[in-house]
């Protein structure tokens, strides 16, 4: 579990770590509480109460919106790029 910047670390660990599937002698659960940002798994963002692609004007204003650390499309850190699977 992690709160604030610790929540960011927990979410990134959950994305890039390789925790084996159950059954294991213990369960692993990631709890990210109130991070300042979440990494999205796709290019969609919350807009009007649903996930949707940003319009063309928004993508021009912010061409890196889907880059690390808000998205996974580009500029991944070295530890993420070397994560198998």
C-alpha positions in Angstrom: 0.0 0.0 0.0 1.1 3.5 -0.6 -0.3 7.0 -0.3 0.5 10.1 -2.5 4.0 9.5 -4.1 4.0 6.1 -2.4 0.7 5.4 -4.3 2.5 6.2 -7.6 5.3 3.8 -6.7 2.7 1.1 -5.8 0.9 1.5 -9.1 4.1 1.4 -11.2 5.2 -1.7 -9.3 1.9 -3.3 -10.0 2.2 -2.5 -13.7 5.8 -3.7 -14.2 6.5 -6.4 -11.6 6.0 -10.0 -12.3 4.1 -11.3 -9.4 3.3 -15.0 -10.1 -0.3 -16.0 -10.3 -1.9 -17.8 -7.4 -1.7 -20.3 -5.8 1.2 -19.0 -3.7 1.9 -19.3 0.0 0.8 -15.7 0.2 -1.4 -13.3 -1.7 -0.1 -10.0 -3.2 -2.4 -7.0 -3.5 -1.4 -3.6 -4.6 -3.3 -0.6 -3.1 -2.5 2.8 -4.6 -4.1 5.6 -2.5 -4.3 9.1 -3.8 -1.3 9.3 -6.1 -0.8 12.6 -7.9 -1.1 10.7 -11.2 -2.0 7.3 -12.5 -0.4 5.7 -15.6 -3.2 4.9 -18.0 -3.0 1.6 -19.9 -4.3 3.0 -23.2 -4.7 6.4 -25.0 -8.2 7.0 -23.6 -8.8 9.5 -20.8 -11.7 10.4 -18.7 -13.9 13.0 -20.4 -17.5 13.7 -19.6 -17.8 10.7 -17.3 -16.4 8.1 -19.7 -13.2 7.0 -21.3 -12.6 8.6 -24.7 -9.7 9.5 -27.0 -8.7 13.2 -26.6 -9.8 15.3 -29.6 -7.3 16.3 -32.2 -6.9 19.8 -30.8 -6.1 18.4 -27.3 -3.5 16.0 -28.8 -1.8 19.0 -30.6 -1.7 21.0 -27.4 -0.3 18.1 -25.5 1.5 15.7 -27.9 3.1 13.7 -25.0 -0.2 13.1 -23.1 0.2 9.3 -23.5 3.9 9.3 -22.7 5.4 8.1 -19.4 4.4 8.8 -16.6 0.7 9.3 -17.6 0.7 6.7 -20.3 2.6 3.8 -21.6 3.1 4.8 -25.3 6.6 6.1 -25.1 9.5 7.3 -22.9 9.3 4.4 -20.5 12.0 4.3 -17.9 14.7 1.7 -18.3 13.3 -0.6 -15.6 10.0 -0.8 -17.5 11.5 -1.4 -20.9 13.5 -4.4 -19.5 10.5 -6.0 -17.8 9.8 -9.3 -19.5 6.3 -10.2 -20.7 
